[in-house]
């Protein structure tokens, strides 16, 4: 049971792609600009290479954390690593082999990953967005525009990682 990091790293483009669509003026872009108090002129002239570069870096960081949220078997592996007397290769441990062979593929579906993406959005992203918006004096519209983005983004990332990594 090894995480396929090619899949994990590939999901790092999802926030950038979804963001380009979600915040486009034809979808939520105009409402977001209004709720954030910014104009199109203020957004122009920014260093887009830096913006997309850092967005991709942050997305990679996020993608490396998603497996621990959506793949329950990560906990089984963590229990077997680093203990005195237990070989570095958990598959050489009879107890781990039994547990992995019996339960190693449970809850490894796209739907299950989506569920955890939604839960992560509601219990991680929403509180962070809510606290930030309160102190920035932003309204509920601002929060829900961003929350919608994160629900969609984390759901897709979670589903893909849970199913195929």
SULGIHU-V672583 format. One record per run of one state. SS is the DSSP state (A for helix, B for strand, O for the rest). FROM is the first residue (numbers start at 0). TO is the last residue. If there is no record, write none. Layout:
# SULGIHU-V672583
ss=SS from=FROM to=TO
ss=SS from=FROM to=TO
This chain:
# SULGIHU-V672583
ss=O from=0 to=3
ss=A from=4 to=21
ss=O from=22 to=23
ss=A from=24 to=35
ss=O from=36 to=38
ss=A from=39 to=42
ss=O from=43 to=46
ss=A from=47 to=69
ss=O from=70 to=71
ss=A from=72 to=79
ss=O from=80 to=88
ss=A from=89 to=91
ss=O from=92 to=92
ss=A from=93 to=102
ss=O from=103 to=108
ss=A from=109 to=135
ss=O from=136 to=138
ss=A from=139 to=163
ss=O from=164 to=164
